[in-house]
Amino acid sequence: MVTQNRVPAPRPVSCPNCGGRIELRGFAHTRTAVCIQCCTVLDTSTPELRILQRFDEAMRVRPLIPLGTRGTLQGKKWEVIGFQVRTIRVDGVPYSWHEYLLFNPYAGFRYLTQYDGHWNFVSTVRALPAFTSFRGRKAAVLEGRTYRHFQTATATTTFVMGEFPWAVRVGETVTAEDYIAPPWILSSESDGKEINWSRGVYVTGAEIWKAFSLPGSPPPAQGVYANQPNPYADGMRRAWRTFAVLALLWVAALAAHWALSSNRELFRGSYHFAANAPGEHSLVTDVFNVPGDGNVDVQIRTDLDNNWAYFHLALLAEDGSRGFDFGREVSYYHGRDSDGSWSEGRRSAAATLARVPAGRYYLRIEPEMDAQASFGSPAGMSMNYEIIVRHDTPRPWLFLLALPLLLIPAVVRSFKAIGMETARWSESDYGTSVGISGDEE
């Protein structure tokens, strides 16, 4: 009785071209074998080992994982029995990747693919995917997962070594289509007679080196691969979730600040100013009480029309112990030209004194205007204005300043995630189309 812990010994044969020893590890599954010594392709389906193809020795490629190496992936032990190089051309430029055929006498065949340091563990799929569209482009659905079309190309076998369960030949071509849902990739290969589907999952070179106990270090990954997981996608999602929580707290804090601010009116007065009136233009208001330490907000409302005014202001303590000097300009202009009506400026202004001690105060007001401007009044330059003084007013600008700071982590991580997707899709049939792919959405 054969148990799964016992690995059957390979069947040795001799190469009819060079006499070299060939060990067939795939047993009855092997249809084609390639002599490691002379790279001759042999038909192993008959005892005569008929020569199918002789390969140019100068084109030999050395696999990173030697044939016969055993390792454990996804809980099963696999042996590398075949190796091939496949090439596509994009705008006349060749791009090649390596494929390793793995065999377990009880689990069958799997594949390892490697391109520029990026690896995929691949198995064939029996079910056919359902075709659909995603954002106006081709997509395929398999077992509830949607894969976006990435690339279609003609792949040519340019080197083979070892043994294979199909009739392999150098120079054979297939039409290959790749669909991605990182870290998964769904691929089809068609030779005009049949279509074979496979599904791969992205693995790192470090995982491969550990699984097969290989010496040294794996080749570093170059660029961004089609189904390489986006390392920034999870961080981006976490950052936006954190921002959503902080934004709710921000809204609650702003609402509490608004509710707890008394926004109490201390004084209101209406006045008239004429620029050509004789005498002193300054005035003082009635005395009003500031009930406690806090900010004092002074609002100015005017009926200015096509003119400006400047208000020299001073908040003075009744006992002369302290004073706060400040000023504000108000201007408002409007008219009509060839482009239609226009306006600029505002008829109002405000000033906030951040911290005013409790006490009795009054305002000294000294307005001025452009006495030469046309105000449309034969009596000369004049305006009506109103002064409103409030205590402990809400100051939302502090909260508005904090909001962009809360956004920074999410925005930075989003730029990183989008940058990786841009690099990914720049290698596809769709150029630089950007989007978080598949399950990374």
Secondary structure in CASP SS format (residue, H / E / C, confidence):
PFRMAT SS
TARGET T0000
AUTHOR 0000-0000-0000
METHOD secondary structure of the structure
MODEL  1
M C 1.00
V C 1.00
T C 1.00
Q C 1.00
N C 1.00
R C 1.00
V C 1.00
P C 1.00
A C 1.00
P C 1.00
R E 1.00
P E 1.00
V E 1.00
S E 1.00
C C 1.00
P C 1.00
N C 1.00
C C 1.00
G C 1.00
G C 1.00
R E 1.00
I E 1.00
E E 1.00
L E 1.00
R C 1.00
G C 1.00
F H 1.00
A H 1.00
H H 1.00
T C 1.00
R C 1.00
T E 1.00
A E 1.00
V E 1.00
C C 1.00
I C 1.00
Q C 1.00
C C 1.00
C C 1.00
T E 1.00
V E 1.00
L E 1.00
D E 1.00
T C 1.00
S C 1.00
T C 1.00
P C 1.00
E C 1.00
L C 1.00
R E 1.00
I E 1.00
L E 1.00
Q E 1.00
R E 1.00
F C 1.00
D C 1.00
E H 1.00
A H 1.00
M H 1.00
R C 1.00
V C 1.00
R C 1.00
P C 1.00
L C 1.00
I C 1.00
P C 1.00
L C 1.00
G C 1.00
T C 1.00
R E 1.00
G E 1.00
T E 1.00
L E 1.00
Q C 1.00
G C 1.00
K E 1.00
K E 1.00
W E 1.00
E E 1.00
V E 1.00
I E 1.00
G E 1.00
F E 1.00
Q E 1.00
V E 1.00
R E 1.00
T E 1.00
I E 1.00
R E 1.00
V E 1.00
D C 1.00
G C 1.00
V E 1.00
P E 1.00
Y E 1.00
S E 1.00
W E 1.00
H E 1.00
E E 1.00
Y E 1.00
L E 1.00
L E 1.00
F E 1.00
N E 1.00
P C 1.00
Y C 1.00
A C 1.00
G E 1.00
F E 1.00
R E 1.00
Y E 1.00
L E 1.00
T E 1.00
Q E 1.00
Y E 1.00
D C 1.00
G C 1.00
H E 1.00
W E 1.00
N E 1.00
F E 1.00
V E 1.00
S E 1.00
T E 1.00
V C 1.00
R C 1.00
A C 1.00
L C 1.00
P C 1.00
A E 1.00
F E 1.00
T E 1.00
S E 1.00
F E 1.00
R C 1.00
G C 1.00
R E 1.00
K E 1.00
A E 1.00
A E 1.00
V E 1.00
L E 1.00
E C 1.00
G C 1.00
R E 1.00
T E 1.00
Y E 1.00
R E 1.00
H E 1.00
F E 1.00
Q E 1.00
T E 1.00
A E 1.00
T E 1.00
A E 1.00
T E 1.00
T E 1.00
T E 1.00
F E 1.00
V E 1.00
M E 1.00
G E 1.00
E E 1.00
F E 1.00
P C 1.00
W C 1.00
A C 1.00
V C 1.00
R C 1.00
V C 1.00
G C 1.00
E C 1.00
T E 1.00
V E 1.00
T E 1.00
A E 1.00
E E 1.00
D E 1.00
Y E 1.00
I E 1.00
A E 1.00
P C 1.00
P C 1.00
W E 1.00
I E 1.00
L E 1.00
S E 1.00
S E 1.00
E E 1.00
S E 1.00
D C 1.00
G C 1.00
K C 1.00
E C 1.00
I E 1.00
N E 1.00
W E 1.00
S E 1.00
R E 1.00
G E 1.00
V E 1.00
Y E 1.00
V E 1.00
T C 1.00
G H 1.00
A H 1.00
E H 1.00
I H 1.00
W H 1.00
K H 1.00
A H 1.00
F C 1.00
S C 1.00
L C 1.00
P C 1.00
G C 1.00
S C 1.00
P C 1.00
P C 1.00
P C 1.00
A C 1.00
Q C 1.00
G C 1.00
V C 1.00
Y C 1.00
A C 1.00
N C 1.00
Q C 1.00
P C 1.00
N C 1.00
P C 1.00
Y C 1.00
A H 1.00
D H 1.00
G H 1.00
M H 1.00
R H 1.00
R H 1.00
A H 1.00
W H 1.00
R H 1.00
T H 1.00
F H 1.00
A H 1.00
V H 1.00
L H 1.00
A H 1.00
L H 1.00
L H 1.00
W H 1.00
V H 1.00
A H 1.00
A H 1.00
L H 1.00
A H 1.00
A H 1.00
H H 1.00
W H 1.00
A H 1.00
L H 1.00
S C 1.00
S C 1.00
N C 1.00
R E 1.00
E E 1.00
L E 1.00
F E 1.00
R E 1.00
G E 1.00
S E 1.00
Y E 1.00
H E 1.00
F E 1.00
A E 1.00
A C 1.00
N C 1.00
A C 1.00
P C 1.00
G C 1.00
E C 1.00
H C 1.00
S C 1.00
L E 1.00
V E 1.00
T C 1.00
D C 1.00
V C 1.00
F E 1.00
N E 1.00
V E 1.00
P C 1.00
G C 1.00
D C 1.00
G E 1.00
N E 1.00
V E 1.00
D E 1.00
V E 1.00
Q E 1.00
I E 1.00
R E 1.00
T E 1.00
D C 1.00
L C 1.00
D C 1.00
N C 1.00
N E 1.00
W E 1.00
A E 1.00
Y E 1.00
F E 1.00
H E 1.00
L E 1.00
A E 1.00
L E 1.00
L E 1.00
A E 1.00
E C 1.00
D C 1.00
G C 1.00
S C 1.00
R C 1.00
G E 1.00
F E 1.00
D E 1.00
F E 1.00
G E 1.00
R E 1.00
E E 1.00
V E 1.00
S E 1.00
Y E 1.00
Y E 1.00
H E 1.00
G E 1.00
R E 1.00
D E 1.00
S C 1.00
D C 1.00
G E 1.00
S E 1.00
W E 1.00
S E 1.00
E E 1.00
G E 1.00
R E 1.00
R C 1.00
S E 1.00
A E 1.00
A E 1.00
A E 1.00
T E 1.00
L E 1.00
A E 1.00
R E 1.00
V E 1.00
P C 1.00
A C 1.00
G E 1.00
R E 1.00
Y E 1.00
Y E 1.00
L E 1.00
R E 1.00
I E 1.00
E E 1.00
P E 1.00
E E 1.00
M E 1.00
D C 1.00
A C 1.00
Q C 1.00
A C 1.00
S C 1.00
F C 1.00
G C 1.00
S C 1.00
P C 1.00
A C 1.00
G C 1.00
M C 1.00
S E 1.00
M E 1.00
N E 1.00
Y E 1.00
E E 1.00
I E 1.00
I E 1.00
V E 1.00
R E 1.00
H E 1.00
D C 1.00
T C 1.00
P C 1.00
R C 1.00
P C 1.00
W H 1.00
L H 1.00
F H 1.00
L H 1.00
L H 1.00
A H 1.00
L H 1.00
P H 1.00
L H 1.00
L H 1.00
L H 1.00
I H 1.00
P H 1.00
A H 1.00
V H 1.00
V H 1.00
R H 1.00
S H 1.00
F H 1.00
K H 1.00
A H 1.00
I H 1.00
G H 1.00
M H 1.00
E H 1.00
T H 1.00
A H 1.00
R H 1.00
W H 1.00
S C 1.00
E C 1.00
S E 1.00
D C 1.00
Y C 1.00
G E 1.00
T C 1.00
S C 1.00
V C 1.00
G C 1.00
I C 1.00
S C 1.00
G H 1.00
D H 1.00
E H 1.00
E C 1.00
END
